[in-house]
Amino acid sequence: MPDLATITGGFVDAFTITNILYILLGVMLGQIIAAIPGLGTVMALAIAIPFTLAMPTLTAVAFLISISKGGTVGGAVSAILLNTPGSAEAVATTFDGYPMAQKGEAGKAMKYSLYYSIFGDVSSDIILILVAAPLALIALQMGPIEICALMILAFTVVSGLVGDSIFKGFVAVGIGFLFASVGLDPGYGVPRFTFGEFELYDGLPLGPLALGMLAVSEIIRQISKASKTSSGEATLQPLKADNQKVTMKELLANKYVALRALVVGTVIGAIPGLGSSTAGMLSYAFAKQAAKDPEAFGTGDPRGIAASETANSAVVGANLIPLLTLGIPGNIGAALLVSAFIIHGVQPGPLLFETQGRLVYGLFAAMLIANVANLLVGQFCMRLWAKVVTAPATVVFPSALIICSTGMYIITGGLTGVLFMSAAALGGYAMSSLGYPFVAFIVAFILTPQLEGALVQAVAITDGNIWALFSHPIAIALLLMSVGLFAYLMVPRGKKKKVVAADD
């Protein structure tokens, strides 16, 4: 456990003018970009990472975290005003947010989304700060054999719960394994899949790969979608000046819905491979099921906004729990943060609290500052973001593409990074079109070196004797959980539904 001097030193590091300004800028960028349909928080993070290389580590990660936090607020803007979520996590917000806007209460719906989003975000951050260090202490007791078993469980979770098919999930993970194998073998130092190219000895570059797979491929997909479809049926709902205030009494009227959503969002965020959109939808379903008047949901009920926004925002802090304690990203946003850590020479995981404790607590302080900035920016800029959502796609997507290419060119010092990014974009677009979850690919690509290193150590410790595994009960338990989860996920969805129906 870090001592008091480390904790206070980290908080002091965060409270600098430079860090606060970057946090404020990150929140504003997150809200703006997430408010525009078709972009979203993940794209904002992917585009921003190359521009953080010249920043100090704490400033860079705080800036990226602030973008992620701003995105949870910004995504609800277009969901309420256009019935089109700016980011995936705001899908459930459209169910009651847009009907409220149609009633002339767009401003009120946006304030509901802002306040419940901040509540979920702050609460999950506090939970993260309280549980991360103790969990990291427990994780430090795990040896290479336990880490191997944990990685296998993480890959099983990601493969099975991301996407519609466990087979496609495992294929995506397998491709991630293959691409992560490029470079020097960690056990013997032998080059693999380098084809004589010295630049590949260190492996494929994570920055261009992540930016291409996540941002550029999404831009291509959105351009393709825009060319095939006409303008949406939903029209922009105006923000009226009257009856747009939300009182504390109105907020507290939905306190139990928000608390339930907080639990759902925190649990979902702490499980690798799920994410904000899952939390929002699941929380909304629970709130509707628990209500005495479920028919009111979908007609402009604030409880629907409370359930969705609290849960999807609670994921932002909770998904850092497995990242900081185990080095396993909880979702795609956390995977991008892993790439930012690695680019800055920091390896996430339980040793992070021991070797970089001051940095970790500086990050915690920056997250709390970002919550305040998120509230203030959202409070004063909602009307401005309402104008931003009408930006034409013909301007938005080409501009984003130019920013991505320019950033890669500057960071890599030439066209090599741009070419890697372009190839990754085509691969990401192909995987997305065929239904293969590139989230699973990215997570596998990031975690494979850690798995491979632990496996080499485990083989050395046991001298290749597989029966030695039985003297490690934690590893056995983790492997049994992987097998059980795999068996459960292999049951056809149709049969699962019949079982549920029978139980009802």
Secondary structure, 3 states (H helix, E strand, C coil): CCCHHHHHHHHHHHCCHHHHHHHHHHHHHHHHHHHCCCCCHHHHHHHHHHHHCCCCHHHHHHHHHHHHHHHHHHHHHHHHHHCCCCCHHHCCCHHHHHHHHHCCCHHHHHHHHHHHHHHHHHHHHHHHHHHHHHHHHHHCCCCHHHHHHHHHHHHHHHHHHCCCCHHHHHHHHHHHHHHHCCEECCCCCCEECCCCCHHHCCCCCHHHHHHHHHHHHHHHHHHHHHHHCCCCCCCCCCCCCCCCCCCHHHHHCCHHHHHHHHHHHHHHHHCCCCCHHHHHHHHHHHHHHHCCCHHHCCCCCHHHHHHHHHHHHHHHHHCHHHHHHHCCCCCHHHHHHHHHHHHCCCCCCCHHHHHCHHHHHHHHHHHHHHHHHHHHHHHHHHHHHHHHCCCCHHHHHHHHHHHHHHHHHHHHCCHHHHHHHHHHHHHHHHHHHHCCCHHHHHHHHHHHHHHHHHHHHHHHHHCCCHHHHHHCHHHHHHHHHHHHHHHHHHCCHHHHHHHHHHHC
